[in-house]
Amino acid sequence: MLNMVDVLYLHVDVTQRLDQLVFDPVYIRNLGMASMEMKSCFDFIFAIDNQVLDRICKHILPRIHHKINKFIVEQNSMERVLHTIHYIQLYSLSLVDFQREVLIKYLAG
């Protein structure tokens, strides 16, 4: 099953019709930018490949930023995703798989 990160990376700019489907406000209103990889039953990794993240930050988020209401981000991509552009409709930010020290650094800074 594809998560939203995969959908954006693989299907945007393929055809105009796919762009209309992918950019439909129903799908991107609540955007999950955390990709989970399961190493074992008790060990999960939340990370987005740098190439995927780069494309999304440079070419996709600027096109949809005004439609995003809720964002789910993980520690390794948060800074790039949130500093890419201003999200004028954003009212909810969920953080996934953050280490306490990193979270305190962001909140204090």
Phi and psi in radians as a Rosetta constraint file:
Dihedral C 1 N 2 CA 2 C 2 CIRCULARHARMONIC -1.477 0.35
Dihedral N 2 CA 2 C 2 N 3 CIRCULARHARMONIC 2.394 0.35
Dihedral C 2 N 3 CA 3 C 3 CIRCULARHARMONIC -1.597 0.35
Dihedral N 3 CA 3 C 3 N 4 CIRCULARHARMONIC 3.073 0.35
Dihedral C 3 N 4 CA 4 C 4 CIRCULARHARMONIC -1.131 0.35
Dihedral N 4 CA 4 C 4 N 5 CIRCULARHARMONIC -0.571 0.35
Dihedral C 4 N 5 CA 5 C 5 CIRCULARHARMONIC -1.047 0.35
Dihedral N 5 CA 5 C 5 N 6 CIRCULARHARMONIC -0.815 0.35
Dihedral C 5 N 6 CA 6 C 6 CIRCULARHARMONIC -1.123 0.35
Dihedral N 6 CA 6 C 6 N 7 CIRCULARHARMONIC -0.733 0.35
Dihedral C 6 N 7 CA 7 C 7 CIRCULARHARMONIC -1.053 0.35
Dihedral N 7 CA 7 C 7 N 8 CIRCULARHARMONIC -0.836 0.35
Dihedral C 7 N 8 CA 8 C 8 CIRCULARHARMONIC -1.084 0.35
Dihedral N 8 CA 8 C 8 N 9 CIRCULARHARMONIC -0.784 0.35
Dihedral C 8 N 9 CA 9 C 9 CIRCULARHARMONIC -1.166 0.35
Dihedral N 9 CA 9 C 9 N 10 CIRCULARHARMONIC -0.752 0.35
Dihedral C 9 N 10 CA 10 C 10 CIRCULARHARMONIC -1.494 0.35
Dihedral N 10 CA 10 C 10 N 11 CIRCULARHARMONIC -0.492 0.35
Dihedral C 10 N 11 CA 11 C 11 CIRCULARHARMONIC -1.972 0.35
Dihedral N 11 CA 11 C 11 N 12 CIRCULARHARMONIC -0.200 0.35
Dihedral C 11 N 12 CA 12 C 12 CIRCULARHARMONIC -1.334 0.35
Dihedral N 12 CA 12 C 12 N 13 CIRCULARHARMONIC 2.395 0.35
Dihedral C 12 N 13 CA 13 C 13 CIRCULARHARMONIC 1.222 0.35
Dihedral N 13 CA 13 C 13 N 14 CIRCULARHARMONIC 0.293 0.35
Dihedral C 13 N 14 CA 14 C 14 CIRCULARHARMONIC -1.420 0.35
Dihedral N 14 CA 14 C 14 N 15 CIRCULARHARMONIC -0.940 0.35
Dihedral C 14 N 15 CA 15 C 15 CIRCULARHARMONIC -2.490 0.35
Dihedral N 15 CA 15 C 15 N 16 CIRCULARHARMONIC 2.819 0.35
Dihedral C 15 N 16 CA 16 C 16 CIRCULARHARMONIC -1.128 0.35
Dihedral N 16 CA 16 C 16 N 17 CIRCULARHARMONIC -0.654 0.35
Dihedral C 16 N 17 CA 17 C 17 CIRCULARHARMONIC -1.142 0.35
Dihedral N 17 CA 17 C 17 N 18 CIRCULARHARMONIC -0.745 0.35
Dihedral C 17 N 18 CA 18 C 18 CIRCULARHARMONIC -1.096 0.35
Dihedral N 18 CA 18 C 18 N 19 CIRCULARHARMONIC -0.683 0.35
Dihedral C 18 N 19 CA 19 C 19 CIRCULARHARMONIC -1.042 0.35
Dihedral N 19 CA 19 C 19 N 20 CIRCULARHARMONIC -0.746 0.35
Dihedral C 19 N 20 CA 20 C 20 CIRCULARHARMONIC -1.061 0.35
Dihedral N 20 CA 20 C 20 N 21 CIRCULARHARMONIC -0.731 0.35
Dihedral C 20 N 21 CA 21 C 21 CIRCULARHARMONIC -1.195 0.35
Dihedral N 21 CA 21 C 21 N 22 CIRCULARHARMONIC -0.826 0.35
Dihedral C 21 N 22 CA 22 C 22 CIRCULARHARMONIC -1.154 0.35
Dihedral N 22 CA 22 C 22 N 23 CIRCULARHARMONIC -0.679 0.35
Dihedral C 22 N 23 CA 23 C 23 CIRCULARHARMONIC -1.532 0.35
Dihedral N 23 CA 23 C 23 N 24 CIRCULARHARMONIC 0.139 0.35
Dihedral C 23 N 24 CA 24 C 24 CIRCULARHARMONIC -1.038 0.35
Dihedral N 24 CA 24 C 24 N 25 CIRCULARHARMONIC 2.284 0.35
Dihedral C 24 N 25 CA 25 C 25 CIRCULARHARMONIC -0.967 0.35
Dihedral N 25 CA 25 C 25 N 26 CIRCULARHARMONIC -0.487 0.35
Dihedral C 25 N 26 CA 26 C 26 CIRCULARHARMONIC -1.059 0.35
Dihedral N 26 CA 26 C 26 N 27 CIRCULARHARMONIC -0.634 0.35
Dihedral C 26 N 27 CA 27 C 27 CIRCULARHARMONIC -1.543 0.35
Dihedral N 27 CA 27 C 27 N 28 CIRCULARHARMONIC -0.576 0.35
Dihedral C 27 N 28 CA 28 C 28 CIRCULARHARMONIC -1.767 0.35
Dihedral N 28 CA 28 C 28 N 29 CIRCULARHARMONIC -0.075 0.35
Dihedral C 28 N 29 CA 29 C 29 CIRCULARHARMONIC -0.998 0.35
Dihedral N 29 CA 29 C 29 N 30 CIRCULARHARMONIC -0.766 0.35
Dihedral C 29 N 30 CA 30 C 30 CIRCULARHARMONIC -1.974 0.35
Dihedral N 30 CA 30 C 30 N 31 CIRCULARHARMONIC 1.651 0.35
Dihedral C 30 N 31 CA 31 C 31 CIRCULARHARMONIC -1.738 0.35
Dihedral N 31 CA 31 C 31 N 32 CIRCULARHARMONIC 2.077 0.35
Dihedral C 31 N 32 CA 32 C 32 CIRCULARHARMONIC -1.678 0.35
Dihedral N 32 CA 32 C 32 N 33 CIRCULARHARMONIC 1.983 0.35
Dihedral C 32 N 33 CA 33 C 33 CIRCULARHARMONIC -1.889 0.35
Dihedral N 33 CA 33 C 33 N 34 CIRCULARHARMONIC 0.630 0.35
Dihedral C 33 N 34 CA 34 C 34 CIRCULARHARMONIC -2.107 0.35
Dihedral N 34 CA 34 C 34 N 35 CIRCULARHARMONIC 2.155 0.35
Dihedral C 34 N 35 CA 35 C 35 CIRCULARHARMONIC -1.918 0.35
Dihedral N 35 CA 35 C 35 N 36 CIRCULARHARMONIC 2.173 0.35
Dihedral C 35 N 36 CA 36 C 36 CIRCULARHARMONIC -1.832 0.35
Dihedral N 36 CA 36 C 36 N 37 CIRCULARHARMONIC 2.350 0.35
Dihedral C 36 N 37 CA 37 C 37 CIRCULARHARMONIC -2.102 0.35
Dihedral N 37 CA 37 C 37 N 38 CIRCULARHARMONIC 2.252 0.35
Dihedral C 37 N 38 CA 38 C 38 CIRCULARHARMONIC -1.704 0.35
Dihedral N 38 CA 38 C 38 N 39 CIRCULARHARMONIC 2.016 0.35
Dihedral C 38 N 39 CA 39 C 39 CIRCULARHARMONIC -1.495 0.35
Dihedral N 39 CA 39 C 39 N 40 CIRCULARHARMONIC -0.639 0.35
Dihedral C 39 N 40 CA 40 C 40 CIRCULARHARMONIC -2.731 0.35
Dihedral N 40 CA 40 C 40 N 41 CIRCULARHARMONIC -3.108 0.35
Dihedral C 40 N 41 CA 41 C 41 CIRCULARHARMONIC -1.057 0.35
Dihedral N 41 CA 41 C 41 N 42 CIRCULARHARMONIC -0.449 0.35
Dihedral C 41 N 42 CA 42 C 42 CIRCULARHARMONIC -2.037 0.35
Dihedral N 42 CA 42 C 42 N 43 CIRCULARHARMONIC 0.057 0.35
Dihedral C 42 N 43 CA 43 C 43 CIRCULARHARMONIC -2.259 0.35
Dihedral N 43 CA 43 C 43 N 44 CIRCULARHARMONIC 1.957 0.35
Dihedral C 43 N 44 CA 44 C 44 CIRCULARHARMONIC -2.079 0.35
Dihedral N 44 CA 44 C 44 N 45 CIRCULARHARMONIC 2.584 0.35
Dihedral C 44 N 45 CA 45 C 45 CIRCULARHARMONIC -2.097 0.35
Dihedral N 45 CA 45 C 45 N 46 CIRCULARHARMONIC 2.250 0.35
Dihedral C 45 N 46 CA 46 C 46 CIRCULARHARMONIC -1.930 0.35
Dihedral N 46 CA 46 C 46 N 47 CIRCULARHARMONIC 1.844 0.35
Dihedral C 46 N 47 CA 47 C 47 CIRCULARHARMONIC -2.816 0.35
Dihedral N 47 CA 47 C 47 N 48 CIRCULARHARMONIC 2.602 0.35
Dihedral C 47 N 48 CA 48 C 48 CIRCULARHARMONIC -1.939 0.35
Dihedral N 48 CA 48 C 48 N 49 CIRCULARHARMONIC 2.367 0.35
Dihedral C 48 N 49 CA 49 C 49 CIRCULARHARMONIC -0.973 0.35
Dihedral N 49 CA 49 C 49 N 50 CIRCULARHARMONIC 2.424 0.35
Dihedral C 49 N 50 CA 50 C 50 CIRCULARHARMONIC -1.028 0.35
Dihedral N 50 CA 50 C 50 N 51 CIRCULARHARMONIC -0.676 0.35
Dihedral C 50 N 51 CA 51 C 51 CIRCULARHARMONIC -1.129 0.35
Dihedral N 51 CA 51 C 51 N 52 CIRCULARHARMONIC -0.731 0.35
Dihedral C 51 N 52 CA 52 C 52 CIRCULARHARMONIC -1.142 0.35
Dihedral N 52 CA 52 C 52 N 53 CIRCULARHARMONIC -0.828 0.35
Dihedral C 52 N 53 CA 53 C 53 CIRCULARHARMONIC -1.074 0.35
Dihedral N 53 CA 53 C 53 N 54 CIRCULARHARMONIC -0.706 0.35
Dihedral C 53 N 54 CA 54 C 54 CIRCULARHARMONIC -1.061 0.35
Dihedral N 54 CA 54 C 54 N 55 CIRCULARHARMONIC -0.819 0.35
Dihedral C 54 N 55 CA 55 C 55 CIRCULARHARMONIC -1.116 0.35
Dihedral N 55 CA 55 C 55 N 56 CIRCULARHARMONIC -0.756 0.35
Dihedral C 55 N 56 CA 56 C 56 CIRCULARHARMONIC -1.115 0.35
Dihedral N 56 CA 56 C 56 N 57 CIRCULARHARMONIC -0.778 0.35
Dihedral C 56 N 57 CA 57 C 57 CIRCULARHARMONIC -1.181 0.35
Dihedral N 57 CA 57 C 57 N 58 CIRCULARHARMONIC -0.679 0.35
Dihedral C 57 N 58 CA 58 C 58 CIRCULARHARMONIC -1.469 0.35
Dihedral N 58 CA 58 C 58 N 59 CIRCULARHARMONIC -0.617 0.35
Dihedral C 58 N 59 CA 59 C 59 CIRCULARHARMONIC -2.045 0.35
Dihedral N 59 CA 59 C 59 N 60 CIRCULARHARMONIC -0.344 0.35
Dihedral C 59 N 60 CA 60 C 60 CIRCULARHARMONIC -1.896 0.35
Dihedral N 60 CA 60 C 60 N 61 CIRCULARHARMONIC -0.872 0.35
Dihedral C 60 N 61 CA 61 C 61 CIRCULARHARMONIC -0.999 0.35
Dihedral N 61 CA 61 C 61 N 62 CIRCULARHARMONIC -0.677 0.35
Dihedral C 61 N 62 CA 62 C 62 CIRCULARHARMONIC -1.074 0.35
Dihedral N 62 CA 62 C 62 N 63 CIRCULARHARMONIC -0.393 0.35
Dihedral C 62 N 63 CA 63 C 63 CIRCULARHARMONIC -1.517 0.35
Dihedral N 63 CA 63 C 63 N 64 CIRCULARHARMONIC -0.340 0.35
Dihedral C 63 N 64 CA 64 C 64 CIRCULARHARMONIC -2.172 0.35
Dihedral N 64 CA 64 C 64 N 65 CIRCULARHARMONIC -0.007 0.35
Dihedral C 64 N 65 CA 65 C 65 CIRCULARHARMONIC -0.934 0.35
Dihedral N 65 CA 65 C 65 N 66 CIRCULARHARMONIC -0.616 0.35
Dihedral C 65 N 66 CA 66 C 66 CIRCULARHARMONIC -1.321 0.35
Dihedral N 66 CA 66 C 66 N 67 CIRCULARHARMONIC -0.134 0.35
Dihedral C 66 N 67 CA 67 C 67 CIRCULARHARMONIC -1.815 0.35
Dihedral N 67 CA 67 C 67 N 68 CIRCULARHARMONIC -0.143 0.35
Dihedral C 67 N 68 CA 68 C 68 CIRCULARHARMONIC -1.482 0.35
Dihedral N 68 CA 68 C 68 N 69 CIRCULARHARMONIC 2.156 0.35
Dihedral C 68 N 69 CA 69 C 69 CIRCULARHARMONIC -1.785 0.35
Dihedral N 69 CA 69 C 69 N 70 CIRCULARHARMONIC -0.707 0.35
Dihedral C 69 N 70 CA 70 C 70 CIRCULARHARMONIC -2.196 0.35
Dihedral N 70 CA 70 C 70 N 71 CIRCULARHARMONIC 2.426 0.35
Dihedral C 70 N 71 CA 71 C 71 CIRCULARHARMONIC -2.220 0.35
Dihedral N 71 CA 71 C 71 N 72 CIRCULARHARMONIC 2.352 0.35
Dihedral C 71 N 72 CA 72 C 72 CIRCULARHARMONIC -2.034 0.35
Dihedral N 72 CA 72 C 72 N 73 CIRCULARHARMONIC 2.098 0.35
Dihedral C 72 N 73 CA 73 C 73 CIRCULARHARMONIC -2.283 0.35
Dihedral N 73 CA 73 C 73 N 74 CIRCULARHARMONIC 2.729 0.35
Dihedral C 73 N 74 CA 74 C 74 CIRCULARHARMONIC -1.928 0.35
Dihedral N 74 CA 74 C 74 N 75 CIRCULARHARMONIC 2.893 0.35
Dihedral C 74 N 75 CA 75 C 75 CIRCULARHARMONIC -0.951 0.35
Dihedral N 75 CA 75 C 75 N 76 CIRCULARHARMONIC -0.778 0.35
Dihedral C 75 N 76 CA 76 C 76 CIRCULARHARMONIC -1.276 0.35
Dihedral N 76 CA 76 C 76 N 77 CIRCULARHARMONIC -0.368 0.35
Dihedral C 76 N 77 CA 77 C 77 CIRCULARHARMONIC -1.953 0.35
Dihedral N 77 CA 77 C 77 N 78 CIRCULARHARMONIC -0.093 0.35
Dihedral C 77 N 78 CA 78 C 78 CIRCULARHARMONIC -0.981 0.35
Dihedral N 78 CA 78 C 78 N 79 CIRCULARHARMONIC -0.865 0.35
Dihedral C 78 N 79 CA 79 C 79 CIRCULARHARMONIC -1.078 0.35
Dihedral N 79 CA 79 C 79 N 80 CIRCULARHARMONIC -0.801 0.35
Dihedral C 79 N 80 CA 80 C 80 CIRCULARHARMONIC -1.148 0.35
Dihedral N 80 CA 80 C 80 N 81 CIRCULARHARMONIC -0.735 0.35
Dihedral C 80 N 81 CA 81 C 81 CIRCULARHARMONIC -1.184 0.35
Dihedral N 81 CA 81 C 81 N 82 CIRCULARHARMONIC -0.781 0.35
Dihedral C 81 N 82 CA 82 C 82 CIRCULARHARMONIC -1.388 0.35
Dihedral N 82 CA 82 C 82 N 83 CIRCULARHARMONIC -0.394 0.35
Dihedral C 82 N 83 CA 83 C 83 CIRCULARHARMONIC -1.660 0.35
Dihedral N 83 CA 83 C 83 N 84 CIRCULARHARMONIC 0.029 0.35
Dihedral C 83 N 84 CA 84 C 84 CIRCULARHARMONIC -1.221 0.35
Dihedral N 84 CA 84 C 84 N 85 CIRCULARHARMONIC -0.723 0.35
Dihedral C 84 N 85 CA 85 C 85 CIRCULARHARMONIC -2.826 0.35
Dihedral N 85 CA 85 C 85 N 86 CIRCULARHARMONIC 2.867 0.35
Dihedral C 85 N 86 CA 86 C 86 CIRCULARHARMONIC -1.535 0.35
Dihedral N 86 CA 86 C 86 N 87 CIRCULARHARMONIC 2.260 0.35
Dihedral C 86 N 87 CA 87 C 87 CIRCULARHARMONIC -1.773 0.35
Dihedral N 87 CA 87 C 87 N 88 CIRCULARHARMONIC 1.694 0.35
Dihedral C 87 N 88 CA 88 C 88 CIRCULARHARMONIC -1.228 0.35
Dihedral N 88 CA 88 C 88 N 89 CIRCULARHARMONIC -0.418 0.35
Dihedral C 88 N 89 CA 89 C 89 CIRCULARHARMONIC -1.786 0.35
Dihedral N 89 CA 89 C 89 N 90 CIRCULARHARMONIC 0.056 0.35
Dihedral C 89 N 90 CA 90 C 90 CIRCULARHARMONIC -1.236 0.35
Dihedral N 90 CA 90 C 90 N 91 CIRCULARHARMONIC 2.166 0.35
Dihedral C 90 N 91 CA 91 C 91 CIRCULARHARMONIC -2.250 0.35
Dihedral N 91 CA 91 C 91 N 92 CIRCULARHARMONIC -0.055 0.35
Dihedral C 91 N 92 CA 92 C 92 CIRCULARHARMONIC -2.504 0.35
Dihedral N 92 CA 92 C 92 N 93 CIRCULARHARMONIC 2.273 0.35
Dihedral C 92 N 93 CA 93 C 93 CIRCULARHARMONIC -2.231 0.35
Dihedral N 93 CA 93 C 93 N 94 CIRCULARHARMONIC 2.081 0.35
Dihedral C 93 N 94 CA 94 C 94 CIRCULARHARMONIC -1.899 0.35
Dihedral N 94 CA 94 C 94 N 95 CIRCULARHARMONIC 2.339 0.35
Dihedral C 94 N 95 CA 95 C 95 CIRCULARHARMONIC -1.897 0.35
Dihedral N 95 CA 95 C 95 N 96 CIRCULARHARMONIC 2.296 0.35
Dihedral C 95 N 96 CA 96 C 96 CIRCULARHARMONIC -2.063 0.35
Dihedral N 96 CA 96 C 96 N 97 CIRCULARHARMONIC 2.322 0.35
Dihedral C 96 N 97 CA 97 C 97 CIRCULARHARMONIC 1.026 0.35
Dihedral N 97 CA 97 C 97 N 98 CIRCULARHARMONIC 0.888 0.35
Dihedral C 97 N 98 CA 98 C 98 CIRCULARHARMONIC -1.712 0.35
Dihedral N 98 CA 98 C 98 N 99 CIRCULARHARMONIC 2.404 0.35
Dihedral C 98 N 99 CA 99 C 99 CIRCULARHARMONIC -1.387 0.35
Dihedral N 99 CA 99 C 99 N 100 CIRCULARHARMONIC 2.517 0.35
Dihedral C 99 N 100 CA 100 C 100 CIRCULARHARMONIC -0.948 0.35
Dihedral N 100 CA 100 C 100 N 101 CIRCULARHARMONIC -0.788 0.35
Dihedral C 100 N 101 CA 101 C 101 CIRCULARHARMONIC -1.089 0.35
Dihedral N 101 CA 101 C 101 N 102 CIRCULARHARMONIC -0.704 0.35
Dihedral C 101 N 102 CA 102 C 102 CIRCULARHARMONIC -1.184 0.35
Dihedral N 102 CA 102 C 102 N 103 CIRCULARHARMONIC -0.758 0.35
Dihedral C 102 N 103 CA 103 C 103 CIRCULARHARMONIC -1.092 0.35
Dihedral N 103 CA 103 C 103 N 104 CIRCULARHARMONIC -0.759 0.35
Dihedral C 103 N 104 CA 104 C 104 CIRCULARHARMONIC -1.086 0.35
Dihedral N 104 CA 104 C 104 N 105 CIRCULARHARMONIC -0.686 0.35
Dihedral C 104 N 105 CA 105 C 105 CIRCULARHARMONIC -1.046 0.35
Dihedral N 105 CA 105 C 105 N 106 CIRCULARHARMONIC -0.794 0.35
Dihedral C 105 N 106 CA 106 C 106 CIRCULARHARMONIC -1.171 0.35
Dihedral N 106 CA 106 C 106 N 107 CIRCULARHARMONIC -0.731 0.35
Dihedral C 106 N 107 CA 107 C 107 CIRCULARHARMONIC -1.224 0.35
Dihedral N 107 CA 107 C 107 N 108 CIRCULARHARMONIC -0.638 0.35
Dihedral C 107 N 108 CA 108 C 108 CIRCULARHARMONIC -1.341 0.35
Dihedral N 108 CA 108 C 108 N 109 CIRCULARHARMONIC -0.546 0.35
